[in-house]
Protein backbone atom coordinates (compact mmCIF):
# COMPACT_ATOMS: atom_id res chain seq x y z
CA UNK A 1 0.00 0.00 0.00
CA UNK A 2 2.41 2.70 1.20
CA UNK A 3 5.47 3.18 -1.01
CA UNK A 4 8.64 4.64 0.48
CA UNK A 5 12.26 4.77 -0.61
CA UNK A 6 15.66 6.05 0.51
CA UNK A 7 17.06 9.34 -0.74
CA UNK A 8 20.18 11.48 -0.77
CA UNK A 9 19.59 14.03 1.94
CA UNK A 10 20.82 17.57 1.70
CA UNK A 11 22.15 18.39 5.19
CA UNK A 12 23.95 21.10 7.06
CA UNK A 13 27.65 20.39 7.45
CA UNK A 14 28.03 20.44 11.26
CA UNK A 15 31.64 21.59 10.80
CA UNK A 16 30.36 24.79 9.18
CA UNK A 17 27.36 25.65 11.35
CA UNK A 18 26.11 25.16 14.89
CA UNK A 19 23.08 22.96 14.32
CA UNK A 20 21.47 24.14 17.55
CA UNK A 21 21.33 27.65 16.06
CA UNK A 22 19.99 26.78 12.61
CA UNK A 23 17.14 24.33 13.21
CA UNK A 24 13.69 25.81 13.77
CA UNK A 25 10.17 24.70 14.65
CA UNK A 26 7.91 23.95 11.66
CA UNK A 27 7.08 27.12 9.73
CA UNK A 28 3.39 26.95 10.70
CA UNK A 29 3.99 27.13 14.45
CA UNK A 30 6.42 30.06 14.36
CA UNK A 31 4.54 33.13 15.60
CA UNK A 32 4.76 36.20 13.34
CA UNK A 33 6.55 38.15 16.03
CA UNK A 34 9.20 35.43 16.41
CA UNK A 35 10.34 35.34 12.79
CA UNK A 36 12.93 38.09 13.19
CA UNK A 37 14.59 36.34 16.13
CA UNK A 38 15.21 33.24 14.01
CA UNK A 39 16.48 35.32 11.07
CA UNK A 40 18.89 37.09 13.41
CA UNK A 41 20.00 33.99 15.30
CA UNK A 42 22.29 32.75 12.55
CA UNK A 43 22.87 33.77 8.90
CA UNK A 44 22.21 30.16 7.92
CA UNK A 45 19.11 29.59 10.03
CA UNK A 46 16.60 27.28 8.32
CA UNK A 47 13.84 29.87 8.57
CA UNK A 48 15.52 31.61 5.62
CA UNK A 49 14.47 28.60 3.51
CA UNK A 50 10.85 28.43 4.65
CA UNK A 51 9.48 31.90 5.51
CA UNK A 52 9.82 35.58 4.71
CA UNK A 53 11.09 37.83 7.48
CA UNK A 54 7.78 39.72 7.67
CA UNK A 55 4.35 38.16 7.26
CA UNK A 56 3.29 40.99 4.95
CA UNK A 57 5.98 39.99 2.44
CA UNK A 58 4.27 36.67 1.71
CA UNK A 59 1.61 38.27 -0.49
CA UNK A 60 4.10 39.67 -3.00
CA UNK A 61 7.08 37.31 -2.89
CA UNK A 62 7.67 34.62 -5.47
CA UNK A 63 10.24 32.97 -3.15
CA UNK A 64 12.97 33.17 -5.80
CA UNK A 65 15.25 34.51 -3.08
CA UNK A 66 14.90 31.23 -1.21
CA UNK A 67 16.10 29.25 -4.21
CA UNK A 68 19.09 31.58 -4.56
CA UNK A 69 19.85 31.10 -0.87
CA UNK A 70 19.58 27.34 -1.22
CA UNK A 71 22.00 27.37 -4.16
CA UNK A 72 24.45 29.68 -2.40
CA UNK A 73 24.58 27.52 0.70
CA UNK A 74 25.35 24.49 -1.46
CA UNK A 75 28.05 26.36 -3.35
CA UNK A 76 29.58 27.42 -0.05
CA UNK A 77 29.35 23.85 1.30
CA UNK A 78 27.14 24.94 4.19
CA UNK A 79 24.68 22.40 2.83
CA UNK A 80 26.12 19.14 1.48
CA UNK A 81 24.28 16.36 -0.29
CA UNK A 82 24.99 12.83 0.88
CA UNK A 83 26.71 10.74 -1.82
CA UNK A 84 24.33 7.76 -1.67
CA UNK A 85 20.69 7.11 -0.78
CA UNK A 86 19.67 6.12 2.73
CA UNK A 87 16.89 6.21 5.25
CA UNK A 88 17.61 8.51 8.18
CA UNK A 89 16.87 7.46 11.73
CA UNK A 90 15.70 10.11 14.17
CA UNK A 91 15.81 9.68 17.94
CA UNK A 92 14.31 12.54 19.94
CA UNK A 93 14.76 12.82 23.71
CA UNK A 94 12.46 15.29 25.40
CA UNK A 95 10.57 16.24 28.52
CA UNK A 96 6.79 16.29 28.17
CA UNK A 97 4.76 19.21 29.54
CA UNK A 98 3.95 17.10 32.61
CA UNK A 99 7.66 16.77 33.41
CA UNK A 100 8.12 13.14 32.35
CA UNK A 101 11.04 12.02 30.15
CA UNK A 102 10.35 10.43 26.77
CA UNK A 103 12.12 9.18 23.66
CA UNK A 104 10.52 9.16 20.21
CA UNK A 105 12.07 7.02 17.48
CA UNK A 106 11.25 7.77 13.85
CA UNK A 107 12.87 7.82 10.43
CA UNK A 108 12.97 10.00 7.33
CA UNK A 109 12.24 8.57 3.88
CA UNK A 110 10.64 9.62 0.63
CA UNK A 111 6.90 8.95 0.56
CA UNK A 112 5.10 8.27 -2.70
CA UNK A 113 2.26 10.75 -3.07
CA UNK A 114 -1.18 9.19 -3.18
CA UNK A 115 -4.54 10.86 -3.67
CA UNK A 116 -6.67 10.64 -0.55
CA UNK A 117 -9.35 8.70 -2.42
CA UNK A 118 -7.05 5.68 -2.54
CA UNK A 119 -7.08 5.48 1.29
CA UNK A 120 -3.33 4.81 1.41
CA UNK A 121 -2.28 8.17 2.79
CA UNK A 122 -5.07 9.38 5.05
CA UNK A 123 -5.68 12.90 6.39
CA UNK A 124 -7.02 13.40 9.88
CA UNK A 125 -8.01 17.06 9.52
CA UNK A 126 -9.21 19.58 6.95
CA UNK A 127 -6.99 22.26 5.43
CA UNK A 128 -7.29 25.90 4.36
CA UNK A 129 -6.69 27.26 0.86
CA UNK A 130 -4.51 30.22 1.87
CA UNK A 131 -1.58 28.33 3.39
CA UNK A 132 -1.52 25.87 0.48
CA UNK A 133 -1.28 28.68 -2.08
CA UNK A 134 1.69 30.15 -0.22
CA UNK A 135 3.46 26.80 0.13
CA UNK A 136 2.90 26.08 -3.57
CA UNK A 137 4.73 29.27 -4.50
CA UNK A 138 7.62 28.15 -2.33
CA UNK A 139 7.72 24.63 -3.76
CA UNK A 140 7.68 25.91 -7.33
CA UNK A 141 10.57 28.27 -6.62
CA UNK A 142 12.74 26.07 -4.40
CA UNK A 143 12.15 22.74 -6.17
CA UNK A 144 12.94 21.11 -2.86
CA UNK A 145 11.23 19.65 0.19
CA UNK A 146 12.43 22.00 2.90
CA UNK A 147 10.06 20.94 5.68
CA UNK A 148 8.98 17.36 6.31
CA UNK A 149 5.52 16.05 6.99
CA UNK A 150 5.08 13.79 10.01
CA UNK A 151 3.13 10.61 9.29
CA UNK A 152 2.02 7.78 11.54
CA UNK A 153 1.98 4.06 10.91
CA UNK A 154 0.32 1.36 12.99
CA UNK A 155 2.67 -1.09 14.69
CA UNK A 156 1.06 -2.11 17.97
CA UNK A 157 3.50 -4.99 18.49
CA UNK A 158 6.49 -2.79 17.56
CA UNK A 159 7.74 -5.27 14.98
CA UNK A 160 9.67 -2.63 13.06
CA UNK A 161 11.69 -1.70 16.15
CA UNK A 162 13.94 -4.71 15.62
CA UNK A 163 14.88 -3.46 12.15
CA UNK A 164 15.27 0.19 13.10
CA UNK A 165 17.15 -0.31 16.38
CA UNK A 166 20.66 -0.88 14.95
CA UNK A 167 20.43 2.27 12.85
CA UNK A 168 18.96 4.36 15.64
CA UNK A 169 21.71 3.20 17.99
CA UNK A 170 24.47 3.91 15.45
CA UNK A 171 26.91 6.81 15.54
CA UNK A 172 24.95 9.97 14.70
CA UNK A 173 25.68 11.99 11.58
CA UNK A 174 24.12 15.04 13.22
CA UNK A 175 22.91 16.11 16.65
CA UNK A 176 21.00 19.22 17.59
CA UNK A 177 19.17 20.63 20.57
CA UNK A 178 16.30 23.05 20.84
CA UNK A 179 14.52 24.20 24.01
CA UNK A 180 12.13 21.25 23.86
CA UNK A 181 14.17 18.35 22.57
CA UNK A 182 17.49 16.69 21.70
CA UNK A 183 17.53 15.38 18.12
CA UNK A 184 19.89 12.62 17.00
CA UNK A 185 20.12 11.78 13.27
CA UNK A 186 21.60 8.55 11.88
CA UNK A 187 21.88 6.92 8.44
CA UNK A 188 20.44 3.54 7.47
CA UNK A 189 22.02 2.47 4.16
CA UNK A 190 22.14 -1.32 4.65
CA UNK A 191 20.16 -2.77 1.75
CA UNK A 192 18.53 -5.57 3.75
CA UNK A 193 17.37 -3.20 6.46
CA UNK A 194 16.09 -0.63 3.97
CA UNK A 195 14.16 -3.29 2.08
CA UNK A 196 12.69 -4.64 5.34
CA UNK A 197 11.43 -1.18 6.31
CA UNK A 198 9.97 -0.59 2.84
CA UNK A 199 8.27 -4.00 2.88
CA UNK A 200 6.77 -3.39 6.34
CA UNK A 201 5.25 -0.07 5.28
CA UNK A 202 4.02 -1.46 1.98
CA UNK A 203 1.41 -3.51 3.85
CA UNK A 204 -0.02 -0.59 5.83
CA UNK A 205 -1.75 2.72 5.24
CA UNK A 206 -0.44 5.81 7.00
CA UNK A 207 -2.09 8.83 8.60
CA UNK A 208 -0.79 12.39 8.30
CA UNK A 209 -0.13 13.75 11.78
CA UNK A 210 1.38 17.16 10.95
CA UNK A 211 1.82 18.70 7.53
CA UNK A 212 -1.52 18.36 5.74
CA UNK A 213 -0.97 21.65 3.88
CA UNK A 214 2.49 20.54 2.76
CA UNK A 215 1.18 17.18 1.59
CA UNK A 216 -1.71 18.64 -0.39
CA UNK A 217 0.61 21.25 -1.87
CA UNK A 218 2.90 18.44 -3.03
CA UNK A 219 -0.08 16.71 -4.67
CA UNK A 220 -0.90 19.88 -6.60
CA UNK A 221 2.73 20.37 -7.64
CA UNK A 222 2.89 16.73 -8.79
CA UNK A 223 -0.14 17.28 -10.99
CA UNK A 224 1.38 20.44 -12.44
CA UNK A 225 4.62 18.68 -13.34
CA UNK A 226 2.93 15.68 -14.98
CA UNK A 227 6.17 13.72 -15.12
CA UNK A 228 4.77 10.30 -14.38
CA UNK A 229 4.06 8.19 -11.34
CA UNK A 230 7.74 7.83 -10.42
CA UNK A 231 9.08 11.27 -11.29
CA UNK A 232 10.70 13.32 -8.51
CA UNK A 233 7.54 15.37 -7.95
CA UNK A 234 5.63 12.14 -7.21
CA UNK A 235 7.59 11.75 -3.97
CA UNK A 236 8.03 13.96 -0.91
CA UNK A 237 10.06 14.07 2.28
CA UNK A 238 8.30 12.49 5.25
CA UNK A 239 9.15 11.43 8.78
CA UNK A 240 7.55 8.16 9.89
CA UNK A 241 6.66 7.35 13.51
CA UNK A 242 4.80 4.49 15.14
CA UNK A 243 1.57 5.91 16.54
CA UNK A 244 1.53 3.25 19.26
CA UNK A 245 5.09 3.69 20.53
CA UNK A 246 5.31 5.24 24.02
CA UNK A 247 7.37 8.25 22.92
CA UNK A 248 4.90 9.39 20.29
CA UNK A 249 2.73 11.66 22.41
CA UNK A 250 -0.76 12.84 21.62
CA UNK A 251 -1.57 15.67 24.00
CA UNK A 252 -4.97 17.28 24.60
CA UNK A 253 -6.13 20.58 23.19
CA UNK A 254 -8.48 22.27 25.63
CA UNK A 255 -11.28 24.79 25.06
CA UNK A 256 -11.52 28.23 26.67
CA UNK A 257 -14.93 29.87 26.43
CA UNK A 258 -14.38 33.55 25.63
CA UNK A 259 -17.83 34.84 24.71
CA UNK A 260 -20.42 33.29 26.99
CA UNK A 261 -21.41 33.60 30.63
CA UNK A 262 -20.64 31.07 33.37
CA UNK A 263 -23.57 28.61 33.60
CA UNK A 264 -25.43 28.27 36.88
CA UNK A 265 -25.65 24.96 38.73
CA UNK A 266 -29.18 24.55 37.39
CA UNK A 267 -28.07 25.23 33.82
CA UNK A 268 -25.31 22.63 33.97
CA UNK A 269 -27.76 20.01 35.25
CA UNK A 270 -30.60 20.85 32.87
CA UNK A 271 -28.51 21.20 29.73
CA UNK A 272 -26.44 18.04 30.20
CA UNK A 273 -28.96 15.22 30.67
CA UNK A 274 -27.26 11.84 30.77
CA UNK A 275 -23.99 13.25 32.09
CA UNK A 276 -22.73 12.40 35.58
CA UNK A 277 -21.41 15.43 37.47
CA UNK A 278 -19.24 15.81 40.56
CA UNK A 279 -16.88 18.51 41.77
CA UNK A 280 -13.60 18.76 43.64
CA UNK A 281 -12.03 21.78 45.35
CA UNK A 282 -9.23 23.61 43.53
CA UNK A 283 -7.00 25.85 45.62
CA UNK A 284 -5.17 27.56 42.74
CA UNK A 285 -4.31 27.38 39.06
CA UNK A 286 -1.14 25.47 39.94
CA UNK A 287 -3.27 22.59 41.27
CA UNK A 288 -5.07 22.06 37.97
CA UNK A 289 -2.59 19.70 36.19
CA UNK A 290 -2.40 17.30 39.14
CA UNK A 291 -6.18 17.32 39.60
CA UNK A 292 -6.74 16.61 35.92
CA UNK A 293 -4.36 13.67 36.08
CA UNK A 294 -6.12 12.34 39.18
CA UNK A 295 -9.74 13.11 38.33
CA UNK A 296 -10.02 13.26 34.53
CA UNK A 297 -7.29 10.86 33.42
CA UNK A 298 -9.00 7.69 34.75
CA UNK A 299 -12.12 8.52 32.69
CA UNK A 300 -10.47 7.97 29.30
CA UNK A 301 -12.86 5.12 28.45
CA UNK A 302 -15.83 7.48 28.87
CA UNK A 303 -16.80 10.78 27.36
CA UNK A 304 -15.39 13.14 29.96
CA UNK A 305 -14.30 16.72 30.51
CA UNK A 306 -13.57 19.06 33.39
CA UNK A 307 -15.07 22.55 33.66
CA UNK A 308 -13.22 25.31 35.51
CA UNK A 309 -14.81 28.71 36.14
CA UNK A 310 -12.16 29.92 38.61
CA UNK A 311 -14.67 29.62 41.45
CA UNK A 312 -12.50 27.28 43.49
CA UNK A 313 -14.22 24.07 42.37
CA UNK A 314 -13.51 21.88 39.37
CA UNK A 315 -16.55 20.16 37.87
CA UNK A 316 -15.95 16.66 36.42
CA UNK A 317 -18.47 15.42 33.85
CA UNK A 318 -18.69 11.97 32.26
CA UNK A 319 -21.05 9.71 30.37
CA UNK A 320 -20.74 6.34 28.61
CA UNK A 321 -19.71 6.11 24.98
CA UNK A 322 -22.53 4.95 22.77
CA UNK A 323 -21.35 4.66 19.16
CA UNK A 324 -18.46 3.01 17.34
CA UNK A 325 -17.90 5.52 14.55
CA UNK A 326 -16.32 8.95 14.34
CA UNK A 327 -19.35 10.45 16.09
CA UNK A 328 -18.15 8.76 19.27
CA UNK A 329 -15.16 11.12 19.58
CA UNK A 330 -15.26 12.97 22.88
CA UNK A 331 -14.11 16.23 21.32
CA UNK A 332 -17.07 16.10 18.91
CA UNK A 333 -19.51 15.24 21.70
CA UNK A 334 -18.19 18.13 23.83
CA UNK A 335 -18.74 20.57 20.97
CA UNK A 336 -22.30 19.34 20.45
CA UNK A 337 -23.42 18.83 24.05
CA UNK A 338 -21.40 21.49 25.85
CA UNK A 339 -20.18 24.27 23.60
CA UNK A 340 -23.45 24.34 21.65
CA UNK A 341 -25.83 22.79 24.18
CA UNK A 342 -24.67 24.52 27.37
CA UNK A 343 -23.10 27.74 26.10
CA UNK A 344 -25.29 28.22 23.02
CA UNK A 345 -22.32 28.74 20.68
CA UNK A 346 -22.99 27.52 17.15
CA UNK A 347 -20.40 26.86 14.44
CA UNK A 348 -20.54 30.43 13.21
CA UNK A 349 -19.82 31.78 16.71
CA UNK A 350 -16.91 29.36 17.06
CA UNK A 351 -15.48 30.45 13.69
CA UNK A 352 -15.75 34.08 14.80
CA UNK A 353 -13.61 33.46 17.89
CA UNK A 354 -16.03 32.59 20.68
CA UNK A 355 -13.61 29.99 22.00
CA UNK A 356 -9.87 29.54 22.12
CA UNK A 357 -7.87 26.29 21.85
CA UNK A 358 -5.07 26.29 24.46
CA UNK A 359 -2.68 23.34 24.73
CA UNK A 360 -1.36 23.97 28.24
CA UNK A 361 -3.79 23.36 31.11
CA UNK A 362 -1.77 25.32 33.68
CA UNK A 363 -1.46 28.38 31.47
CA UNK A 364 -5.15 28.12 30.65
CA UNK A 365 -6.03 28.09 34.35
CA UNK A 366 -3.82 31.12 34.94
CA UNK A 367 -5.33 33.01 32.00
CA UNK A 368 -8.82 32.26 33.26
CA UNK A 369 -8.02 33.62 36.71
CA UNK A 370 -6.50 36.75 35.23
CA UNK A 371 -9.82 37.54 33.52
CA UNK A 372 -9.43 35.95 30.09
CA UNK A 373 -12.52 33.92 29.31
CA UNK A 374 -15.31 32.61 31.50
CA UNK A 375 -14.92 28.82 31.60
CA UNK A 376 -12.12 26.43 30.68
CA UNK A 377 -13.05 22.98 29.39
CA UNK A 378 -10.22 20.51 29.93
CA UNK A 379 -10.16 17.32 27.82
CA UNK A 380 -8.31 14.04 27.85
CA UNK A 381 -6.08 13.49 24.80
CA UNK A 382 -7.31 11.68 21.73
CA UNK A 383 -5.78 8.19 21.56
CA UNK A 384 -4.12 6.62 18.48
CA UNK A 385 -6.96 4.13 18.16
CA UNK A 386 -9.34 7.04 17.58
CA UNK A 387 -7.12 8.55 14.88
CA UNK A 388 -6.84 5.28 12.94
CA UNK A 389 -10.50 4.37 13.45
CA UNK A 390 -11.80 7.70 12.20
CA UNK A 391 -9.46 7.96 9.22
CA UNK A 392 -10.11 4.34 8.22
CA UNK A 393 -13.78 5.25 7.95
CA UNK A 394 -12.92 8.07 5.55
CA UNK A 395 -13.67 10.77 8.13
CA UNK A 396 -11.58 13.56 9.63
CA UNK A 397 -11.24 14.69 13.21
CA UNK A 398 -12.99 17.84 14.45
CA UNK A 399 -10.99 21.06 14.42
CA UNK A 400 -8.21 21.23 17.02
CA UNK A 401 -8.55 17.62 18.15
CA UNK A 402 -4.92 16.53 18.16
CA UNK A 403 -1.61 17.92 19.37
CA UNK A 404 1.30 15.70 18.39
CA UNK A 405 4.34 16.32 20.56
CA UNK A 406 7.12 17.22 20.06
CA UNK A 407 6.87 19.12 16.80
CA UNK A 408 9.26 17.93 14.11
CA UNK A 409 12.06 20.47 13.57
CA UNK A 410 13.02 21.96 10.23
CA UNK A 411 16.69 21.81 9.28
CA UNK A 412 17.81 18.28 10.06
CA UNK A 413 17.36 17.07 6.48
CA UNK A 414 16.24 18.62 3.19
CA UNK A 415 15.48 16.94 -0.12
CA UNK A 416 16.11 18.28 -3.62
CA UNK A 417 13.58 17.40 -6.29
CA UNK A 418 15.80 15.82 -8.90
CA UNK A 419 16.24 12.31 -10.19
CA UNK A 420 19.88 11.82 -9.24
CA UNK A 421 20.49 8.98 -6.85
CA UNK A 422 16.99 8.60 -5.45
CA UNK A 423 16.48 5.01 -6.38
CA UNK A 424 17.32 2.09 -4.12
CA UNK A 425 20.00 0.84 -6.48
Residue pairs with C-beta under 8 A, 6 or more apart in sequence:
1 120
1 202
1 203
1 204
1 205
2 111
2 112
2 114
2 120
2 121
2 153
2 201
2 202
2 204
2 205
2 206
3 111
3 112
3 198
3 201
3 202
4 109
4 110
4 111
4 112
4 197
4 198
4 201
4 238
4 240
5 85
5 109
5 110
5 112
5 198
5 235
5 422
5 423
5 424
6 85
6 86
6 87
6 109
6 110
6 188
6 189
6 194
6 422
6 424
7 85
7 86
7 109
7 110
7 235
7 237
7 415
7 421
7 422
8 81
8 82
8 83
8 84
8 85
8 86
8 416
8 420
8 421
8 422
9 81
9 82
9 86
9 88
9 108
9 413
9 414
9 415
10 74
10 79
10 80
10 81
10 82
10 144
10 413
10 414
10 415
10 416
11 79
11 80
11 81
11 82
11 173
11 174
11 185
11 412
11 413
11 414
12 19
12 22
12 44
12 78
12 79
12 80
12 174
12 411
13 77
13 78
13 79
13 80
14 174
14 175
16 44
16 77
16 78
17 42
17 44
17 78
18 42
19 174
19 175
19 176
19 411
20 176
20 177
20 178
21 41
21 42
21 45
22 41
22 42
22 44
22 45
22 46
22 411
23 46
23 176
23 178
23 183
23 409
23 410
23 411
23 412
24 30
24 38
24 45
24 46
24 47
24 50
24 409
24 410
24 411
25 178
25 407
25 409
25 410
26 147
26 210
26 211
26 407
26 408
26 409
26 410
27 47
27 50
27 51
27 147
27 410
28 131
28 213
29 407
30 38
30 47
30 51
32 55
35 47
35 51
35 52
35 53
35 54
35 55
36 53
38 45
38 47
39 45
39 47
39 48
39 53
44 73
44 78
45 411
46 146
46 410
46 411
47 410
48 66
48 69
49 66
49 69
49 70
49 142
49 146
49 410
49 414
50 66
50 138
50 146
50 147
50 410
51 58
52 58
52 61
58 134
61 137
62 137
62 141
63 137
63 138
63 140
63 141
63 142
64 141
66 138
66 141
66 142
66 146
67 141
67 142
67 143
70 79
70 142
70 144
70 146
73 79
74 80
74 81
79 414
81 416
82 187
83 421
84 189
84 421
85 189
85 421
85 422
85 423
85 424
86 187
86 188
86 189
86 194
87 107
87 108
87 109
87 167
87 187
87 188
87 189
87 193
87 194
87 197
88 107
88 108
88 109
88 173
88 185
88 186
88 187
88 188
88 412
88 413
89 105
89 106
89 107
89 164
89 167
89 168
89 170
89 185
89 186
89 187
89 188
90 104
90 105
90 106
90 107
90 108
90 183
90 184
90 185
90 186
90 239
90 412
91 103
91 104
91 105
91 168
91 183
91 184
91 186
92 103
92 104
92 105
92 106
92 181
92 182
92 183
92 184
92 247
92 406
93 101
93 102
93 103
93 181
93 182
93 184
94 101
94 102
94 103
94 104
94 180
94 181
94 182
94 405
94 406
95 101
95 102
95 180
96 102
96 249
96 251
96 405
97 251
97 360
97 405
98 289
98 293
102 246
102 247
102 249
103 247
104 241
104 245
104 247
104 248
104 249
104 406
105 161
105 164
105 168
105 241
105 242
105 245
105 247
106 150
106 239
106 240
106 241
106 248
107 164
107 167
107 188
107 197
107 239
107 240
108 148
108 237
108 238
108 239
108 240
108 412
108 413
109 197
109 238
109 240
110 235
110 236
110 237
110 238
110 415
110 422
111 121
111 149
111 151
111 206
111 235
111 236
111 237
111 238
111 240
112 234
112 235
113 121
113 215
113 218
113 219
113 222
113 234
113 235
113 236
114 120
114 121
115 219
116 122
116 123
119 205
119 392
119 394
120 205
120 206
121 151
121 205
121 206
121 208
121 215
122 205
122 206
122 207
122 208
122 391
122 392
123 207
123 208
123 212
123 215
123 391
123 396
124 207
124 208
124 209
124 387
124 390
124 391
124 396
124 397
124 401
124 402
125 212
125 396
125 397
125 399
125 401
125 402
126 212
126 396
126 399
127 212
127 213
127 216
128 213
131 213
132 213
132 216
132 217
132 220
135 213
135 214
135 217
136 217
136 220
136 221
138 146
139 145
139 217
139 218
139 221
140 221
140 224
143 416
143 417
143 418
144 414
144 415
144 416
144 417
145 218
145 236
145 237
145 414
145 415
145 417
146 410
146 414
147 211
147 214
147 237
147 410
148 211
148 237
148 238
148 239
148 408
148 410
148 413
149 208
149 210
149 211
149 212
149 214
149 215
149 236
149 237
149 238
149 239
150 208
150 209
150 210
150 211
150 238
150 239
150 241
150 404
150 408
151 206
151 207
151 208
151 209
151 211
151 238
151 239
151 240
151 241
152 206
152 207
152 208
152 209
152 240
152 241
152 242
152 243
152 248
152 384
152 387
153 160
153 201
153 204
153 206
153 240
153 241
153 242
153 243
154 204
154 242
154 243
154 244
154 384
154 388
155 161
155 200
155 204
155 242
155 243
155 244
155 245
156 244
158 242
158 244
158 245
159 200
160 197
160 200
160 242
161 242
161 245
163 193
163 196
163 197
163 200
164 188
164 197
166 193
167 186
167 187
167 188
167 190
167 193
168 186
169 186
170 186
170 187
171 186
172 184
172 185
172 186
173 185
173 186
173 187
174 183
174 184
174 185
174 412
175 182
175 183
175 184
175 185
176 182
176 183
176 185
176 409
176 411
176 412
177 183
178 409
180 406
180 407
181 406
181 409
183 409
183 412
185 412
185 413
188 194
188 197
191 424
194 424
195 424
198 424
201 240
205 392
206 240
207 243
207 387
207 388
207 391
208 215
209 241
209 243
209 402
209 404
210 404
210 407
210 408
211 238
214 236
215 236
218 233
218 236
221 233
222 231
222 233
222 234
224 233
225 231
225 233
227 233
227 234
228 234
231 419
232 417
232 418
232 419
232 422
233 417
235 422
236 415
237 413
237 414
237 415
239 408
241 248
242 248
243 384
243 387
243 388
244 384
248 384
248 404
249 404
249 405
249 406
250 381
250 382
250 383
250 384
250 387
250 402
250 403
250 404
250 405
251 359
251 381
251 403
251 404
251 405
252 359
252 361
252 378
252 379
252 380
252 381
252 382
252 403
253 357
253 358
253 359
253 379
253 400
253 401
253 402
253 403
254 357
254 358
254 359
254 361
254 364
254 376
254 377
254 378
254 379
255 334
255 339
255 355
255 356
255 357
255 376
255 377
255 379
256 355
256 356
256 357
256 358
256 364
256 367
256 368
256 372
256 373
256 375
256 376
256 377
257 339
257 343
257 345
257 354
257 355
257 373
257 374
257 375
257 376
257 377
258 353
258 354
258 355
258 356
258 372
258 373
258 374
259 345
259 349
259 353
259 354
259 355
260 343
260 344
260 345
260 354
260 374
260 375
261 374
262 309
262 311
262 374
262 375
263 271
263 342
263 343
263 375
267 342
268 277
268 307
268 315
268 342
269 277
271 341
271 342
272 317
272 337
272 338
272 341
272 342
274 319
275 317
275 318
275 319
275 337
276 317
276 318
276 319
277 315
277 316
277 317
278 315
278 316
279 313
279 314
279 315
279 316
280 291
280 295
280 313
280 314
280 316
281 312
281 313
281 314
282 288
282 291
282 308
282 312
282 313
282 314
283 312
285 362
285 365
285 366
285 368
285 369
286 362
286 365
288 308
288 314
288 361
288 362
288 364
288 365
288 378
289 361
289 362
291 306
291 314
292 306
292 361
292 378
295 306
295 314
295 316
296 304
296 305
296 306
296 316
296 378
296 380
297 380
299 316
299 318
299 380
300 380
300 383
301 321
302 318
302 319
302 320
302 321
303 318
303 319
303 320
303 321
303 330
303 333
303 334
304 316
304 317
304 318
304 319
304 330
304 380
305 317
305 330
305 334
305 338
305 377
305 378
305 379
305 380
306 314
306 315
306 316
306 317
306 377
306 378
307 314
307 315
307 317
307 375
307 376
307 377
307 378
308 314
308 315
308 365
308 368
308 375
308 376
308 377
308 378
309 368
309 374
309 375
309 376
310 365
310 368
310 369
317 338
321 328
322 328
325 393
325 395
326 332
326 389
326 390
326 393
326 395
326 397
327 333
329 382
329 386
329 390
329 397
329 398
329 401
330 379
330 380
330 382
331 379
331 382
331 397
331 398
331 400
331 401
332 398
334 377
334 379
335 350
335 398
338 377
339 345
339 350
339 355
339 377
340 346
343 375
345 354
345 355
356 373
357 399
357 400
358 364
358 367
358 376
359 403
361 376
361 378
364 376
364 378
365 376
367 373
368 374
368 375
368 376
381 403
382 397
382 401
382 402
386 397
387 397
387 402
390 396
390 397
